[in-house]
Amino acid sequence: MSKRALVTGHQGFIGRHVLRRLSDRGYSVTGFDVRDAYRVDARDFFRFNSRHYDLVVHCAAVIGGRTTIEGAPLEVAVNLAIDAELFQWALRTRPDAIVYFSSSAAYPVNLQGLSPRSWENDLMRGMPLIEKWINHGDDTIGKPDLTYGWAKLTGEVLAEHARAAGLRVHVFRPFSGYGTDQDPSYPFPAFIQRALRRDDPFEIWGDGEQLRDFIHVDDVVGAVLAAVDQGFTDTVNLCTGRATSFNELARLVTIAAGYNPQLKHLEAPVGVTSRVGDPTEMLRFYSPRVILEDGIDRALRSVV
């Protein structure tokens, strides 16, 4: 009999890839989203379902890119309720393993250069974020990135309580995941589309010097499954440690597309100025296989 897996948020970017990989492994996979095709809220699934699953991968969340995170904070706050229902359900049904997707947004924003540039922030620019810099037992825990970050930070605390209750929970903090089928509201696919149209000037939000740590979705899923396979339950970053500015990303994308446009910077939501991860913990069980340049080539070829 095949093992049973539940993938919440199975229609989302990460969830689609997790579902496909688990199906390839022979799992019998059930997918559920924040709202499914019949407009049933995922929270109702957790309230009324009593089935046991061998593996639960919890990707369901309201995200929507930087515009939603900054412009609709209460909409994003529904993630608190989704996560609370997940762990209450897990206490009843006792899955063999639970994967909880937190976020790099859970890190304190003062470590990510959010405040205006200063000598101190310039020193911190590009500084890799280390897992231990979030200490749930610290009375002075740093402020995360808006309601999305707060929800994920709270989800991590719930995961700790679930572990204390005897559940096996894997917690991951993905950085800037990307891939060929990502929603165009995110920077990477938006840049790919501009390059395919050969936009000139090439528009970038903000001054383009914001740093991000791009990790391919294949490596996000690969790392998660490697951790589950190996029983690695420490909270871990999913990242490469490579700091890439949006200006550099634009240059890489346009070079790969074969042209050299002017860059045009726009006033728009930009988030923190530096969000780069330390991959040391992840490298204990998984090494990324897709470098950014290869990921760009894949994305350009997939649309041509």
Backbone bond lengths (Angstrom), bond angles and torsions (degrees), N, CA, C in turn:
res aa  C-N    CA-C-N  psi(-1)  N-CA   C-N-CA  omega(-1)  CA-C   N-CA-C  phi
1 M - - - 1.465 - - 1.525 109.14 -
2 S 1.337 117.01 131.94 1.461 120.33 -178.20 1.525 111.14 -71.91
3 K 1.312 115.06 152.22 1.454 120.06 176.55 1.524 110.00 -70.95
4 R 1.333 114.90 153.18 1.462 120.22 -178.83 1.523 110.06 -106.56
5 A 1.319 116.09 134.01 1.465 121.93 177.83 1.515 109.47 -126.93
6 L 1.315 115.73 146.11 1.463 123.03 172.87 1.519 107.85 -115.16
7 V 1.320 116.63 127.07 1.461 121.56 175.68 1.523 107.71 -117.24
8 T 1.318 117.10 110.19 1.462 119.87 175.77 1.532 108.12 -86.50
9 G 1.322 115.42 148.40 1.460 118.21 -174.94 1.513 111.67 69.66
10 H 1.340 116.98 34.10 1.467 121.15 -172.72 1.529 112.95 -69.92
11 Q 1.341 117.57 -14.45 1.461 120.28 178.05 1.531 111.93 -90.23
12 G 1.316 116.76 -9.22 1.463 121.00 -179.59 1.517 111.85 -81.50
13 F 1.306 115.46 175.38 1.466 122.02 -174.16 1.528 111.94 -58.48
14 I 1.329 117.17 -56.66 1.464 119.91 -179.41 1.528 110.56 -69.29
15 G 1.326 116.79 -43.24 1.451 120.86 -177.12 1.518 113.64 -58.54
16 R 1.342 117.27 -39.46 1.468 120.43 178.73 1.521 111.32 -60.32
17 H 1.332 115.01 -42.46 1.463 119.37 -177.84 1.526 111.44 -72.08
18 V 1.338 117.08 -37.11 1.466 120.13 176.97 1.519 109.92 -63.60
19 L 1.340 116.92 -46.58 1.461 120.62 -179.14 1.524 111.48 -58.85
20 R 1.336 116.05 -44.21 1.460 120.37 -179.38 1.531 111.04 -63.18
21 R 1.334 116.88 -43.05 1.464 120.14 -177.49 1.541 111.10 -68.08
22 L 1.330 116.37 -39.16 1.460 118.66 178.86 1.524 111.31 -68.53
23 S 1.328 116.58 -37.58 1.466 119.67 176.35 1.520 110.29 -62.03
24 D 1.332 116.35 -40.89 1.466 120.48 178.12 1.529 111.39 -62.74
25 R 1.322 115.85 -28.30 1.470 120.05 179.32 1.521 112.67 -82.23
26 G 1.318 117.06 -3.77 1.454 120.24 177.76 1.511 115.42 96.58
27 Y 1.324 118.19 6.27 1.458 120.79 176.00 1.528 110.42 -69.56
28 S 1.312 115.97 147.59 1.456 122.09 165.44 1.530 105.97 -87.98
29 V 1.341 116.65 109.53 1.465 121.07 -167.49 1.525 111.24 -107.70
30 T 1.326 115.09 129.70 1.460 122.33 169.78 1.515 107.94 -104.07
31 G 1.331 116.45 131.45 1.460 120.76 178.43 1.509 110.88 -112.41
32 F 1.332 115.58 141.33 1.456 120.19 176.66 1.516 108.57 -146.70
33 D 1.326 115.67 146.27 1.456 119.30 -177.09 1.526 110.49 -121.11
34 V 1.351 115.37 -179.36 1.462 119.62 176.84 1.522 108.68 -55.33
35 R 1.339 116.03 -43.57 1.458 121.84 169.23 1.515 107.41 -137.54
36 D 1.333 116.85 129.56 1.456 118.74 179.94 1.531 110.51 -89.23
37 A 1.333 116.61 -173.38 1.467 121.29 -175.54 1.523 112.41 -62.28
38 Y 1.328 117.28 -21.98 1.458 120.70 -178.85 1.524 111.67 -99.09
39 R 1.331 116.06 12.73 1.465 122.68 177.18 1.527 112.20 63.64
40 V 1.327 116.28 31.02 1.457 120.87 175.42 1.523 108.14 -91.29
41 D 1.305 116.72 126.17 1.452 120.73 -177.54 1.520 110.17 -69.26
42 A 1.328 117.01 136.11 1.467 121.10 -179.56 1.526 111.87 -59.60
43 R 1.332 116.29 -28.93 1.459 118.44 179.16 1.530 111.13 -63.55
44 D 1.341 116.77 -31.35 1.461 119.67 176.96 1.526 111.13 -67.46
45 F 1.329 116.18 -33.41 1.459 119.37 175.90 1.516 109.87 -58.46
46 F 1.325 116.93 -47.87 1.458 120.32 -179.10 1.523 111.79 -65.75
47 R 1.322 117.03 -33.87 1.473 119.63 -177.83 1.518 112.24 -69.56
48 F 1.336 117.41 -34.95 1.462 119.88 -169.09 1.530 114.20 -113.66
49 N 1.321 118.60 -13.03 1.454 120.53 -179.01 1.527 110.22 -80.76
50 S 1.327 116.21 145.13 1.476 119.85 179.41 1.520 112.11 -131.90
51 R 1.331 117.55 13.97 1.466 121.02 -176.82 1.536 111.24 -76.32
52 H 1.307 115.65 144.78 1.468 121.08 174.50 1.529 109.37 -89.19
53 Y 1.335 115.69 135.66 1.459 121.91 176.17 1.518 109.62 -120.51
54 D 1.332 114.92 145.60 1.458 119.35 175.90 1.530 110.94 -71.46
55 L 1.349 116.16 -35.63 1.460 120.75 -177.92 1.516 108.94 -142.66
56 V 1.317 116.14 133.50 1.467 122.76 173.83 1.517 107.90 -119.90
57 V 1.335 116.56 125.32 1.468 121.63 175.87 1.523 106.70 -115.18
58 H 1.319 115.67 111.16 1.467 121.29 -172.07 1.526 110.27 -98.92
59 C 1.342 114.45 99.18 1.467 121.01 177.93 1.525 112.16 -107.06
60 A 1.340 118.01 -12.05 1.458 121.08 -171.99 1.526 111.22 -63.53
61 A 1.336 115.36 125.40 1.461 121.26 178.13 1.520 108.57 -169.24
62 V 1.315 115.81 153.81 1.461 121.19 170.65 1.522 106.80 -86.65
63 I 1.334 116.74 120.27 1.470 120.23 -178.97 1.524 108.32 -123.84
64 G 1.343 117.42 -84.90 1.459 121.20 172.91 1.508 116.69 80.98
65 G 1.331 118.73 14.78 1.457 119.48 178.03 1.516 112.87 80.07
66 R 1.338 115.01 179.19 1.459 120.61 -173.68 1.528 112.43 -63.79
67 T 1.332 117.17 -32.72 1.462 120.38 -179.16 1.523 110.72 -62.12
68 T 1.328 117.23 -42.91 1.463 120.64 178.93 1.520 111.15 -70.86
69 I 1.327 117.00 -43.07 1.467 120.40 -178.05 1.523 110.95 -59.16
70 E 1.336 117.33 -41.47 1.462 120.55 -179.13 1.522 112.65 -87.99
71 G 1.342 116.58 -32.56 1.459 119.13 -171.94 1.504 115.72 -94.44
72 A 1.338 118.16 -17.73 1.467 121.43 -178.12 1.525 109.92 -136.22
73 P 1.340 118.31 62.57 1.464 120.45 -173.99 1.515 114.10 -62.76
74 L 1.340 118.51 -32.05 1.458 119.33 179.76 1.522 111.55 -74.83
75 E 1.324 117.12 -31.24 1.464 119.98 174.51 1.523 110.19 -62.75
76 V 1.327 116.09 -41.86 1.464 120.64 178.93 1.522 111.16 -67.47
77 A 1.327 117.63 -29.03 1.461 121.61 -175.99 1.523 113.12 -65.74
78 V 1.336 118.22 -13.65 1.467 120.34 176.70 1.529 110.73 -61.33
79 N 1.327 117.25 -18.87 1.466 120.47 177.96 1.524 111.94 -59.26
80 L 1.334 116.65 -30.27 1.462 119.64 177.53 1.528 111.00 -59.69
81 A 1.336 115.26 -44.05 1.463 119.67 -178.80 1.523 111.22 -69.23
82 I 1.331 117.03 -40.92 1.467 120.60 179.81 1.528 110.62 -60.02
83 D 1.324 116.27 -46.12 1.465 119.95 -177.88 1.523 111.47 -67.79
84 A 1.332 116.63 -38.84 1.464 119.38 179.05 1.522 110.86 -62.42
85 E 1.337 116.71 -42.18 1.464 120.17 178.69 1.531 111.07 -66.11
86 L 1.326 116.74 -37.95 1.470 120.27 177.66 1.518 110.86 -56.06
87 F 1.327 117.30 -51.96 1.463 119.50 -173.23 1.533 111.67 -73.29
88 Q 1.333 118.23 -30.95 1.461 119.16 173.18 1.523 110.40 -63.64
89 W 1.335 116.12 -43.30 1.470 121.31 177.29 1.529 110.49 -61.89
90 A 1.335 116.59 -42.29 1.459 120.83 -178.62 1.534 111.66 -63.35
91 L 1.328 117.02 -35.66 1.462 119.49 177.26 1.524 111.33 -63.44
92 R 1.347 117.10 -32.87 1.461 120.87 179.37 1.530 112.33 -77.97
93 T 1.323 116.51 -40.75 1.473 119.76 -169.49 1.526 113.63 -100.16
94 R 1.332 117.79 -15.46 1.462 123.77 173.76 1.530 113.39 54.18
95 P 1.333 118.88 62.80 1.473 119.80 173.95 1.525 110.45 -59.17
96 D 1.348 115.75 153.64 1.463 118.90 179.02 1.523 111.60 -68.18
97 A 1.343 117.04 -34.34 1.469 120.95 179.19 1.526 108.73 -152.73
98 I 1.324 115.87 143.51 1.465 122.75 179.19 1.519 108.09 -125.65
99 V 1.321 116.86 131.06 1.462 122.50 171.64 1.516 107.70 -104.42
100 Y 1.334 116.05 120.94 1.461 121.08 177.35 1.525 109.17 -111.00
101 F 1.333 115.70 119.77 1.456 120.33 175.96 1.519 109.47 -86.57
102 S 1.323 115.79 107.02 1.456 121.35 169.24 1.528 106.72 -84.67
103 S 1.319 118.16 -141.63 1.462 120.76 -178.11 1.523 109.56 -165.24
104 S 1.323 115.13 153.91 1.465 119.42 171.49 1.525 111.04 -65.08
105 A 1.350 117.18 -16.20 1.466 120.79 176.72 1.521 112.27 -67.29
106 A 1.333 117.41 -13.00 1.461 120.85 178.45 1.525 112.21 -73.57
107 Y 1.327 117.99 -17.65 1.467 120.51 -179.97 1.531 111.06 -69.51
108 P 1.330 116.98 149.08 1.464 119.98 178.73 1.533 111.47 -58.93
109 V 1.319 116.29 132.23 1.462 119.67 -176.66 1.526 112.01 -67.99
110 N 1.343 117.67 -22.87 1.463 118.27 178.94 1.528 112.04 -68.75
111 L 1.340 117.01 -14.12 1.467 120.85 175.21 1.521 111.99 -92.24
112 Q 1.333 116.09 2.39 1.457 120.17 -174.46 1.530 112.59 -122.70
113 G 1.320 116.57 18.47 1.454 120.42 174.15 1.509 114.55 66.71
114 L 1.352 117.70 32.18 1.459 119.40 -177.78 1.516 112.20 -72.29
115 S 1.347 116.79 -36.98 1.462 119.34 -178.54 1.527 109.93 -72.22
116 P 1.348 118.22 165.50 1.464 120.13 -177.77 1.525 112.25 -54.14
117 R 1.326 115.04 150.00 1.462 120.79 -176.66 1.533 111.67 -55.10
118 S 1.283 115.08 136.82 1.464 121.12 175.75 1.521 106.58 -147.92
119 W 1.311 116.21 173.62 1.456 119.70 178.71 1.522 110.37 -58.49
120 E 1.353 116.92 -42.27 1.459 120.82 -179.06 1.530 110.54 -64.90
121 N 1.343 117.08 -44.73 1.460 119.64 -178.04 1.516 111.74 -67.34
122 D 1.334 118.11 -33.48 1.459 119.89 176.81 1.524 110.65 -62.82
123 L 1.341 115.96 -34.82 1.457 118.89 176.90 1.521 111.22 -67.99
124 M 1.343 115.97 -33.56 1.459 119.98 -178.66 1.517 112.22 -80.76
125 R 1.317 118.10 -13.87 1.455 121.06 -174.80 1.532 110.76 -61.22
126 G 1.307 116.30 122.94 1.453 121.36 -178.72 1.511 114.35 82.41
127 M 1.341 117.39 1.27 1.459 120.76 -179.62 1.533 109.61 -68.47
128 P 1.328 118.95 123.56 1.470 120.38 -177.76 1.526 111.91 -64.37
129 L 1.320 115.83 137.57 1.457 122.46 178.39 1.530 108.84 -85.19
130 I 1.331 115.92 131.05 1.458 122.77 -175.01 1.525 109.24 -109.14
131 E 1.331 116.92 140.70 1.461 121.69 -173.60 1.528 112.69 -51.94
132 K 1.307 117.96 -39.94 1.467 120.93 -174.22 1.526 112.55 -68.46
133 W 1.344 117.61 -10.00 1.461 119.67 179.27 1.520 112.52 -75.08
134 I 1.314 117.43 -6.12 1.462 120.95 165.31 1.512 106.73 -107.28
135 N 1.310 115.46 111.63 1.459 121.73 -179.26 1.521 107.52 -119.75
136 H 1.339 116.07 104.79 1.456 119.66 -174.73 1.523 112.79 -65.29
137 G 1.308 117.65 -17.51 1.455 120.25 179.76 1.516 113.75 -91.60
138 D 1.346 117.00 1.38 1.463 121.35 -177.37 1.523 109.62 -84.15
139 D 1.328 116.88 126.16 1.469 120.72 179.56 1.523 112.26 -66.80
140 T 1.326 117.42 -17.12 1.473 120.67 -178.13 1.528 110.41 -115.17
141 I 1.321 116.78 38.98 1.458 120.69 -178.05 1.525 110.21 -57.28
142 G 1.339 116.32 140.31 1.454 121.08 -174.45 1.517 113.03 -72.86
143 K 1.320 115.55 157.43 1.460 122.71 -177.99 1.526 110.49 -76.00
144 P 1.348 118.57 123.50 1.463 120.98 178.14 1.533 111.28 -80.03
145 D 1.325 115.86 -174.09 1.461 122.06 -173.88 1.528 111.63 -85.27
146 L 1.352 115.73 94.58 1.457 123.64 174.88 1.529 112.56 55.09
147 T 1.340 117.84 -164.98 1.462 119.80 -173.34 1.518 111.96 -66.60
148 Y 1.323 118.11 -28.93 1.466 120.00 177.81 1.528 109.60 -62.94
149 G 1.332 116.77 -46.26 1.456 120.66 178.41 1.517 112.41 -64.93
150 W 1.341 116.15 -41.23 1.466 119.12 178.62 1.525 111.07 -61.95
151 A 1.335 116.92 -42.55 1.463 120.38 -179.96 1.527 111.11 -61.52
152 K 1.334 116.55 -43.15 1.460 119.76 -179.42 1.526 111.16 -69.39
153 L 1.313 117.02 -37.09 1.457 120.08 176.82 1.525 110.40 -63.22
154 T 1.325 116.26 -42.56 1.470 120.31 177.12 1.520 110.65 -64.97
155 G 1.340 117.32 -38.50 1.456 120.56 176.62 1.520 111.88 -59.70
156 E 1.318 116.91 -37.62 1.466 120.21 177.24 1.531 110.99 -64.15
157 V 1.336 116.49 -38.99 1.467 119.90 177.84 1.527 109.98 -64.67
158 L 1.343 116.92 -42.38 1.460 120.04 176.74 1.523 110.90 -61.14
159 A 1.343 116.50 -38.35 1.465 120.42 178.54 1.531 110.53 -62.48
160 E 1.327 116.76 -37.83 1.468 119.55 177.70 1.525 111.01 -63.35
161 H 1.340 116.11 -42.42 1.470 119.09 178.33 1.528 110.66 -65.08
162 A 1.331 116.54 -36.72 1.467 120.03 177.70 1.524 110.48 -64.28
163 R 1.321 116.73 -39.76 1.469 119.69 176.18 1.524 110.75 -62.00
164 A 1.351 115.41 -42.19 1.465 119.40 179.67 1.521 111.63 -63.07
165 A 1.347 115.94 -24.83 1.466 120.79 178.67 1.527 111.71 -88.28
166 G 1.335 116.61 7.48 1.455 120.78 174.17 1.508 115.85 96.42
167 L 1.334 118.18 7.44 1.457 120.77 178.50 1.521 110.25 -89.32
168 R 1.316 115.45 146.08 1.470 121.17 176.17 1.527 108.15 -90.48
169 V 1.334 116.26 111.94 1.463 121.24 -175.95 1.526 109.59 -124.84
170 H 1.323 115.84 127.23 1.465 122.97 174.24 1.523 108.09 -102.60
171 V 1.326 116.99 125.47 1.470 121.04 -178.67 1.522 109.21 -114.16
172 F 1.338 115.63 129.91 1.463 121.58 -178.57 1.528 110.45 -125.49
173 R 1.325 114.86 141.26 1.470 121.49 174.60 1.525 108.40 -113.65
174 P 1.333 117.90 89.47 1.460 119.51 178.25 1.512 111.60 -71.95
175 F 1.323 115.70 144.86 1.462 120.62 174.20 1.534 107.48 -93.33
176 S 1.298 120.40 -135.91 1.468 120.79 -172.89 1.525 110.79 -84.26
177 G 1.330 115.46 85.88 1.451 120.10 176.76 1.520 110.82 -68.78
178 Y 1.336 116.42 145.35 1.464 120.00 -179.15 1.517 109.23 -149.64
179 G 1.334 115.66 165.28 1.452 120.74 177.88 1.511 110.78 176.79
180 T 1.317 116.74 -178.10 1.465 121.21 -171.35 1.517 113.13 -73.96
181 D 1.338 118.70 -25.70 1.463 120.56 -174.55 1.525 112.44 -110.69
182 Q 1.321 117.30 27.97 1.460 121.70 -178.98 1.516 110.44 -80.92
183 D 1.326 116.13 149.60 1.453 121.71 179.59 1.527 110.32 -60.75
184 P 1.340 118.63 136.61 1.470 121.06 -176.22 1.516 115.20 -68.64
185 S 1.343 118.25 -1.47 1.464 119.45 174.52 1.525 111.42 -75.14
186 Y 1.332 117.52 -9.03 1.458 121.76 178.36 1.527 110.08 -95.88
187 P 1.332 117.50 154.24 1.468 119.92 -172.77 1.516 114.97 -59.33
188 F 1.333 118.29 -47.02 1.463 119.03 -174.38 1.537 112.21 -58.81
189 P 1.333 120.01 -54.88 1.467 118.48 -179.81 1.521 112.73 -65.18
190 A 1.344 117.02 -31.50 1.464 119.36 177.00 1.529 110.59 -63.39
191 F 1.337 116.46 -40.92 1.465 120.28 178.31 1.524 110.57 -65.97
192 I 1.332 116.53 -40.22 1.466 120.10 178.92 1.530 110.01 -60.79
193 Q 1.309 117.64 -43.92 1.458 121.14 -179.88 1.523 111.69 -63.92
194 R 1.337 116.73 -40.66 1.471 119.73 178.57 1.524 110.66 -63.81
195 A 1.323 115.45 -40.19 1.468 119.30 179.90 1.526 111.18 -66.96
196 L 1.325 117.08 -39.51 1.463 120.13 179.23 1.530 111.32 -65.86
197 R 1.341 116.11 -32.16 1.469 119.70 176.07 1.526 111.42 -81.30
198 R 1.329 114.84 -9.08 1.471 122.65 -176.14 1.530 110.31 58.11
199 D 1.329 114.94 47.65 1.466 120.66 178.01 1.519 110.53 -60.18
200 D 1.299 116.44 133.24 1.464 122.47 175.75 1.537 107.90 -151.55
201 P 1.341 117.00 105.82 1.466 127.68 12.66 1.525 112.61 -75.50
202 F 1.318 113.63 160.29 1.466 123.39 -179.30 1.526 107.25 -99.45
203 E 1.335 117.75 115.77 1.459 121.81 -172.57 1.528 112.30 -83.05
204 I 1.349 114.39 137.96 1.460 122.31 177.88 1.527 107.91 -135.55
205 W 1.328 116.91 134.77 1.461 120.08 177.46 1.529 110.14 -73.84
206 G 1.316 115.77 135.25 1.457 120.66 179.29 1.517 111.59 74.47
207 D 1.333 115.82 -162.45 1.469 119.41 -178.41 1.520 113.04 -81.45
208 G 1.342 116.92 -3.93 1.462 120.76 177.46 1.512 114.54 80.47
209 E 1.328 117.05 -0.91 1.461 119.94 -179.27 1.522 112.61 -92.19
210 Q 1.342 117.32 1.63 1.458 120.06 175.81 1.536 108.69 -61.99
211 L 1.318 115.83 134.54 1.464 121.40 -178.26 1.528 110.82 -100.78
212 R 1.327 115.50 136.32 1.454 121.19 175.93 1.525 109.66 -134.95
213 D 1.319 115.01 161.56 1.464 123.16 -179.39 1.528 106.71 -114.39
214 F 1.337 116.29 99.83 1.465 121.24 -174.92 1.526 110.78 -87.46
215 I 1.329 115.55 127.38 1.462 121.37 177.74 1.521 108.43 -129.22
216 H 1.333 116.55 131.20 1.460 121.26 -175.48 1.523 110.51 -68.81
217 V 1.335 115.95 145.48 1.460 120.76 -178.04 1.529 111.62 -58.96
218 D 1.322 118.41 -32.27 1.472 120.08 176.85 1.516 111.26 -60.92
219 D 1.343 116.38 -35.71 1.458 120.07 178.96 1.523 111.56 -78.56
220 V 1.320 117.99 -31.52 1.461 120.32 174.50 1.519 109.56 -59.80
221 V 1.336 116.01 -51.63 1.465 120.24 -178.67 1.526 110.81 -68.23
222 G 1.318 116.80 -40.56 1.459 120.13 178.99 1.515 112.48 -59.76
223 A 1.330 116.52 -42.38 1.467 120.27 179.59 1.522 111.32 -67.12
224 V 1.317 116.57 -41.52 1.466 120.15 180.00 1.525 110.76 -60.85
225 L 1.323 117.16 -48.38 1.459 119.62 -178.01 1.520 111.95 -68.56
226 A 1.338 117.05 -32.78 1.465 119.75 176.06 1.526 110.53 -64.66
227 A 1.331 116.63 -40.91 1.466 120.14 178.73 1.523 111.02 -64.58
228 V 1.327 116.51 -41.90 1.467 119.92 178.24 1.524 110.35 -64.02
229 D 1.321 116.51 -45.67 1.467 120.93 -179.28 1.521 111.55 -59.76
230 Q 1.341 115.55 -38.77 1.463 120.05 -174.22 1.528 113.05 -94.05
231 G 1.332 116.57 0.20 1.455 119.71 178.53 1.511 114.04 70.70
232 F 1.345 117.08 27.55 1.464 121.16 -178.55 1.527 108.58 -86.00
233 T 1.326 117.43 108.27 1.466 121.17 -173.25 1.517 114.32 -110.00
234 D 1.331 118.69 5.16 1.458 119.31 174.69 1.528 109.35 -68.13
235 T 1.330 117.09 148.72 1.457 121.34 173.71 1.518 108.75 -65.09
236 V 1.326 116.81 132.96 1.467 118.61 -170.85 1.524 111.42 -142.99
237 N 1.345 114.99 142.46 1.464 121.97 171.73 1.521 110.13 -70.95
238 L 1.327 116.48 143.28 1.465 121.89 167.50 1.518 106.06 -110.80
239 C 1.327 115.95 104.21 1.461 120.54 -170.91 1.524 109.23 -162.89
240 T 1.320 115.98 177.85 1.463 120.80 176.64 1.523 112.40 -114.60
241 G 1.342 116.58 -20.23 1.460 120.27 -174.36 1.515 113.65 84.75
242 R 1.326 118.17 -1.10 1.467 122.73 179.96 1.526 109.82 -90.93
243 A 1.314 117.05 119.15 1.466 122.39 179.04 1.523 109.49 -86.61
244 T 1.339 116.84 121.10 1.460 122.00 -179.26 1.520 108.86 -127.18
245 S 1.314 117.23 123.32 1.462 120.14 176.17 1.520 109.41 -79.11
246 F 1.330 116.08 161.37 1.460 119.47 177.02 1.523 111.21 -67.25
247 N 1.325 116.87 -30.88 1.467 118.64 174.13 1.529 110.85 -63.63
248 E 1.330 115.86 -42.13 1.466 118.92 178.75 1.521 110.91 -67.36
249 L 1.336 116.98 -40.62 1.464 120.12 177.76 1.529 110.17 -59.57
250 A 1.333 116.64 -42.11 1.464 119.71 178.16 1.521 110.96 -61.82
251 R 1.324 116.54 -40.94 1.472 119.31 179.37 1.529 111.19 -65.20
252 L 1.321 116.74 -43.09 1.469 120.29 179.53 1.526 111.22 -62.73
253 V 1.330 116.00 -42.09 1.463 120.52 -177.90 1.524 111.04 -68.09
254 T 1.333 116.67 -43.89 1.469 118.98 -177.15 1.531 112.12 -73.24
255 I 1.314 117.17 -33.91 1.471 119.35 174.61 1.524 109.79 -62.69
256 A 1.326 116.47 -44.63 1.464 120.31 179.34 1.526 111.29 -64.12
257 A 1.345 116.12 -30.24 1.469 120.36 178.67 1.525 112.18 -84.27
258 G 1.341 116.94 -8.96 1.453 120.35 173.23 1.503 116.65 87.26
259 Y 1.348 117.08 31.09 1.468 117.59 174.82 1.524 109.92 -151.42
260 N 1.321 116.69 170.89 1.461 121.72 -172.03 1.532 110.21 -134.24
261 P 1.350 117.36 81.39 1.456 120.11 -176.86 1.530 112.77 -83.25
262 Q 1.321 115.70 167.59 1.463 121.75 167.61 1.517 108.27 -75.11
263 L 1.319 116.81 147.64 1.460 121.33 175.64 1.524 108.67 -96.30
264 K 1.318 116.45 131.94 1.461 122.15 -179.93 1.518 108.49 -118.10
265 H 1.327 116.84 120.22 1.458 121.38 -176.01 1.528 110.38 -97.90
266 L 1.336 115.22 133.08 1.454 122.27 -175.41 1.518 110.88 -115.45
267 E 1.340 115.62 149.66 1.456 119.90 171.54 1.518 107.84 -77.56
268 A 1.330 116.94 120.19 1.464 121.99 -175.90 1.525 107.79 -166.85
269 P 1.343 117.85 167.79 1.473 119.58 176.39 1.526 110.98 -59.22
270 V 1.329 116.45 130.33 1.464 119.84 -176.41 1.524 113.30 -124.48
271 G 1.330 117.86 -14.02 1.461 119.45 -179.39 1.521 112.17 72.15
272 V 1.329 115.74 -158.44 1.456 120.76 -179.06 1.529 109.58 -70.78
273 T 1.317 116.20 158.30 1.461 119.49 -175.45 1.526 113.23 -87.62
274 S 1.344 117.72 -15.40 1.469 118.57 -177.89 1.521 109.71 -151.35
275 R 1.353 116.59 111.16 1.461 120.60 178.42 1.526 108.18 -134.19
276 V 1.325 114.66 94.77 1.462 122.74 -176.46 1.530 107.76 -130.10
277 G 1.321 117.19 137.93 1.456 120.20 -175.49 1.515 113.91 -101.87
278 D 1.313 115.29 157.56 1.465 122.26 170.59 1.532 106.82 -94.95
279 P 1.347 118.30 116.38 1.471 120.65 -175.89 1.520 114.82 -87.93
280 T 1.332 118.31 9.17 1.463 120.85 -171.96 1.520 112.58 -54.37
281 E 1.336 117.33 -46.71 1.464 120.23 -178.45 1.527 110.97 -64.80
282 M 1.324 117.41 -42.70 1.456 120.65 179.99 1.524 111.51 -62.05
283 L 1.336 115.86 -37.16 1.461 120.03 -177.60 1.529 112.78 -66.54
284 R 1.321 117.03 -11.00 1.464 120.24 175.90 1.531 111.20 -68.62
285 F 1.353 116.41 -24.16 1.470 118.18 -178.07 1.526 113.68 -133.55
286 Y 1.348 117.58 -8.77 1.469 118.84 -178.26 1.527 109.66 -158.09
287 S 1.346 115.83 139.80 1.466 122.22 175.14 1.524 109.09 -116.74
288 P 1.341 118.11 129.22 1.464 120.23 178.74 1.526 111.76 -57.64
289 R 1.322 116.04 145.15 1.463 121.90 -175.21 1.522 113.37 -114.91
290 V 1.322 117.69 -14.84 1.468 120.65 -176.94 1.527 108.85 -113.12
291 I 1.349 117.51 110.23 1.458 119.66 175.93 1.529 108.74 -78.74
292 L 1.324 116.16 160.12 1.456 121.46 -172.99 1.523 111.93 -57.72
293 E 1.330 117.78 -42.99 1.462 120.39 -179.01 1.530 111.65 -60.20
294 D 1.342 116.53 -39.58 1.463 119.64 178.08 1.527 111.08 -68.86
295 G 1.319 116.18 -37.53 1.455 119.73 177.49 1.526 112.13 -63.63
296 I 1.325 116.13 -37.34 1.464 120.66 176.20 1.514 110.37 -64.50
297 D 1.332 117.18 -46.12 1.469 120.60 179.17 1.529 110.96 -60.32
298 R 1.312 116.85 -42.69 1.471 120.30 178.09 1.530 110.72 -58.28
299 A 1.338 116.02 -46.48 1.461 120.43 -176.49 1.520 111.16 -65.37
300 L 1.324 117.47 -42.30 1.467 120.43 179.36 1.522 110.65 -64.81
301 R 1.323 117.57 -40.56 1.464 120.82 -177.87 1.536 111.11 -71.34
302 S 1.336 116.28 -29.63 1.467 118.48 -176.00 1.509 112.93 -70.44
303 V 1.330 116.57 -20.99 1.464 120.57 -177.21 1.512 111.51 -100.34
304 V 1.328 117.23 -27.21 1.464 120.72 -177.00 1.525 110.28 -67.30
